């Protein structure tokens, strides 16, 4: 639907939802309780509602595809859109706590599917609190990639427990990542970058990718460019701090 008096939220030129109608607070408290449905377990998540085309094809061949990429705190979905065409056969989902932002991503994906038949069928979004409910959505070892792009720095020391990268949360991320799966982090806050790197360095189930591996990974190239936050940092000439680590088997 094009922009008109009845639906001004849709851009006439692109057919995509307009961000100014979906703006929300930049920060939210991940420790507070929000009112949205939470599945009891991964088996209770109906992913056919998210990827109808893939699940209809899966039924024909007798194999159900599983979500493999998760963008935690996906914002307005820029990374998801870029990854969708880069990995067209991989199911991926964005997880966003802010309701208006999650709604924007949902509308954006639906618009892209309409204007690009056959594309963007592998990407979706869910409004949830990933710091609390990640194991409710994914089985052990299900994911191959997890992304944490420009997360809230929670500057005050008393709020560091709200950071999305922390020692106890890395235990959960290691649980849902397969051995060999990759966790990607980036920030423009140096102190937060050091925090995330230190947490990952000190965790026994993660190891840093080598420089050669970083150069060869196409997803790494999107960390600075695919999101609204990354583009803003680039426009302002800001510096970014990346930490990209591989899930390894626990040594006994």
C-alpha positions as CSV (number, residue, x, y, z in Angstrom):
1,X,0.0,0.0,0.0
2,X,1.3,3.4,-0.9
3,X,1.5,6.4,1.4
4,X,-1.9,8.1,1.5
5,X,-4.2,9.8,3.9
6,X,-5.5,6.5,5.2
7,X,-2.0,5.0,5.8
8,X,0.7,7.7,6.1
9,X,3.1,5.2,7.8
10,X,4.0,3.8,4.4
11,X,6.5,5.6,2.1
12,X,5.2,6.3,-1.3
13,X,8.6,6.1,-2.9
14,X,9.8,2.8,-1.4
15,X,6.6,1.1,-0.2
16,X,8.4,0.5,3.2
17,X,7.3,1.6,6.6
18,X,8.5,5.0,7.7
19,X,10.6,5.0,10.8
20,X,9.3,8.2,12.4
21,X,6.0,6.4,13.1
22,X,7.8,3.6,15.0
23,X,10.3,5.6,17.1
24,X,10.7,4.4,20.6
25,X,12.9,5.1,23.6
26,X,16.5,4.3,22.8
27,X,17.0,2.4,26.0
28,X,14.9,-0.1,27.9
29,X,15.3,-2.0,31.1
30,X,16.0,-5.7,30.2
31,X,15.4,-6.7,33.8
32,X,11.8,-5.4,34.0
33,X,8.9,-7.7,33.2
34,X,7.1,-6.9,30.0
35,X,3.7,-8.1,28.9
36,X,4.2,-10.3,25.8
37,X,3.7,-14.1,25.3
38,X,6.6,-16.3,26.0
39,X,6.7,-19.9,24.7
40,X,7.1,-22.6,27.3
41,X,9.9,-24.3,25.2
42,X,11.3,-24.2,21.7
43,X,8.9,-26.9,20.7
44,X,6.1,-24.5,21.4
45,X,7.3,-21.9,18.9
46,X,5.4,-22.0,15.7
47,X,8.1,-20.8,13.2
48,X,5.8,-21.7,10.3
49,X,4.1,-18.3,11.0
50,X,7.4,-16.6,10.6
51,X,8.6,-18.4,7.4
52,X,5.5,-19.8,5.7
53,X,7.3,-20.3,2.3
54,X,10.1,-22.3,3.8
55,X,7.9,-24.4,5.9
56,X,5.6,-25.3,3.0
57,X,8.6,-26.4,1.1
58,X,9.9,-28.3,4.1
59,X,6.7,-30.2,4.4
60,X,7.1,-31.3,0.8
61,X,10.6,-32.7,1.3
62,X,10.0,-34.0,4.8
63,X,12.6,-31.9,6.6
64,X,11.8,-29.0,8.8
65,X,14.4,-26.1,8.7
66,X,15.6,-24.6,11.9
67,X,16.5,-21.0,12.7
68,X,20.3,-20.7,12.7
69,X,21.0,-16.9,13.0
70,X,19.8,-14.7,15.9
71,X,20.2,-10.9,15.9
72,X,19.9,-9.9,19.6
73,X,18.5,-6.4,20.0
74,X,18.0,-6.2,16.2
75,X,16.9,-2.5,16.2
76,X,15.3,-1.5,12.9
77,X,16.4,-4.7,11.2
78,X,19.2,-3.4,9.0
79,X,21.5,-6.3,9.7
80,X,18.7,-8.9,9.1
81,X,17.8,-7.4,5.7
82,X,21.5,-7.5,4.6
83,X,22.0,-11.1,5.9
84,X,18.8,-12.3,4.3
85,X,20.2,-11.9,0.8
86,X,23.7,-12.9,1.7
87,X,22.5,-16.2,3.2
88,X,19.2,-16.8,1.4
89,X,18.7,-20.4,2.5
90,X,19.4,-19.7,6.2
91,X,16.5,-18.9,8.6
92,X,17.3,-16.0,10.8
93,X,15.4,-14.0,13.4
94,X,15.7,-10.7,15.1
95,X,14.9,-10.4,18.8
96,X,13.8,-7.0,20.0
97,X,12.4,-5.8,23.4
98,X,10.9,-2.5,22.3
99,X,7.4,-3.0,20.9
100,X,7.3,-0.2,18.4
101,X,10.7,-1.1,17.0
102,X,9.7,-4.8,16.7
103,X,6.5,-3.8,14.9
104,X,8.5,-1.7,12.4
105,X,10.8,-4.6,11.6
106,X,7.8,-6.9,11.1
107,X,6.2,-4.4,8.7
108,X,9.5,-3.8,6.9
109,X,10.0,-7.5,6.2
110,X,6.4,-7.9,5.0
111,X,6.9,-4.9,2.6
112,X,10.2,-6.3,1.3
113,X,8.6,-9.7,0.6
114,X,5.8,-7.9,-1.3
115,X,8.1,-5.7,-3.4
116,X,10.7,-8.5,-3.9
117,X,8.8,-11.7,-4.7
118,X,10.7,-14.8,-3.5
119,X,13.1,-12.8,-1.4
120,X,13.3,-12.1,2.4
121,X,11.3,-15.2,3.1
122,X,14.0,-16.4,5.5
123,X,14.0,-13.5,7.9
124,X,11.6,-12.6,10.7
125,X,11.4,-10.8,14.1
126,X,9.9,-11.5,17.5
127,X,9.3,-9.2,20.4
128,X,10.9,-10.7,23.5
129,X,13.5,-10.3,26.2
130,X,16.4,-12.4,25.0
131,X,18.3,-11.9,28.3
132,X,15.5,-13.9,30.0
133,X,13.9,-16.1,27.4
134,X,16.5,-17.3,24.9
135,X,16.3,-21.0,25.9
136,X,12.5,-20.7,25.4
137,X,13.1,-20.2,21.7
138,X,16.2,-22.3,20.7
139,X,17.3,-25.9,21.4
140,X,20.8,-26.7,22.6
141,X,23.3,-26.2,19.8
142,X,20.7,-24.9,17.4
143,X,22.3,-21.6,16.3
144,X,25.3,-21.0,14.1
145,X,25.6,-17.2,14.5
146,X,24.6,-14.7,17.1
147,X,24.9,-10.9,16.7
148,X,25.1,-8.2,19.3
149,X,25.5,-4.9,17.4
150,X,25.8,-1.7,19.3
151,X,24.1,-2.9,22.5
152,X,23.1,-0.5,25.3
153,X,26.3,0.3,27.2
154,X,24.6,0.8,30.6
155,X,27.4,3.1,31.7
156,X,26.7,3.2,35.4
157,X,28.5,0.4,37.3
158,X,25.3,-0.6,39.1
159,X,23.7,-1.2,35.7
160,X,26.4,-3.4,34.3
161,X,24.2,-6.4,35.3
162,X,21.9,-5.2,32.5
163,X,24.6,-5.6,29.8
164,X,23.7,-8.2,27.2
165,X,27.2,-9.6,27.3
166,X,28.1,-10.9,30.7
167,X,29.7,-14.1,32.1
168,X,26.4,-15.7,33.1
169,X,24.7,-14.8,29.9
170,X,27.6,-16.2,27.9
171,X,26.7,-19.6,29.5
172,X,23.3,-19.4,27.8
173,X,24.7,-18.3,24.5
174,X,27.1,-21.2,24.6
175,X,24.2,-23.5,25.2
176,X,22.2,-22.4,22.1
177,X,25.3,-22.1,19.9
178,X,26.6,-25.2,18.1
179,X,30.3,-26.0,18.5
180,X,31.9,-23.8,15.9
181,X,29.2,-21.2,16.0
182,X,30.2,-17.6,16.0
183,X,29.2,-14.7,18.3
184,X,29.7,-11.2,16.8
185,X,29.8,-8.1,18.9
186,X,30.5,-4.4,18.1
187,X,30.2,-1.1,19.9
188,X,31.4,2.5,19.6
189,X,32.0,2.6,23.4
190,X,35.6,1.6,24.1
191,X,34.9,0.6,27.7
192,X,32.0,-1.6,26.7
193,X,34.2,-3.1,23.9
194,X,36.8,-4.0,26.4
195,X,34.2,-5.4,28.8
196,X,32.7,-7.7,26.1
197,X,36.1,-8.8,24.9
198,X,37.2,-9.6,28.5
199,X,34.0,-11.6,29.2
200,X,34.6,-13.6,26.0
201,X,38.3,-14.1,26.7
202,X,37.6,-15.4,30.2
203,X,34.9,-17.8,29.2
204,X,36.1,-21.4,28.7
205,X,33.8,-22.1,25.7
206,X,34.8,-19.2,23.4
207,X,37.9,-18.4,21.5
208,X,38.7,-15.3,19.3
209,X,38.7,-15.7,15.5
210,X,42.1,-15.1,13.9
211,X,42.6,-12.1,11.7
212,X,42.5,-14.3,8.6
213,X,39.2,-15.8,9.7
214,X,37.8,-12.3,10.3
215,X,38.8,-11.2,6.8
216,X,37.2,-14.2,5.2
217,X,33.9,-14.0,7.1
218,X,31.3,-12.0,5.0
219,X,29.2,-11.3,8.1
220,X,32.0,-9.4,9.7
221,X,31.9,-6.9,6.9
222,X,28.3,-6.0,7.8
223,X,28.9,-5.2,11.4
224,X,29.8,-1.5,10.8
225,X,27.6,-0.8,7.8
226,X,24.3,-2.7,8.0
227,X,22.7,-1.0,11.1
228,X,21.4,2.5,11.6
229,X,23.8,2.8,14.6
230,X,26.8,1.7,12.6
231,X,26.0,4.1,9.8
232,X,25.6,7.0,12.3
233,X,29.0,6.2,13.8
234,X,30.6,6.1,10.4
235,X,29.1,9.4,9.4
236,X,30.5,11.0,12.6
237,X,33.9,9.5,12.0
238,X,33.6,7.4,15.2
239,X,35.7,4.4,16.2
240,X,34.3,0.9,16.7
241,X,35.4,-2.0,18.8
242,X,34.7,-5.6,17.6
243,X,34.9,-8.9,19.4
244,X,34.2,-12.0,17.3
245,X,34.5,-15.4,18.9
246,X,33.9,-19.0,18.2
247,X,32.0,-21.5,20.4
248,X,34.4,-24.3,21.3
249,X,33.9,-27.6,23.1
250,X,34.5,-27.4,26.9
251,X,37.9,-28.9,27.7
252,X,37.8,-31.5,30.5
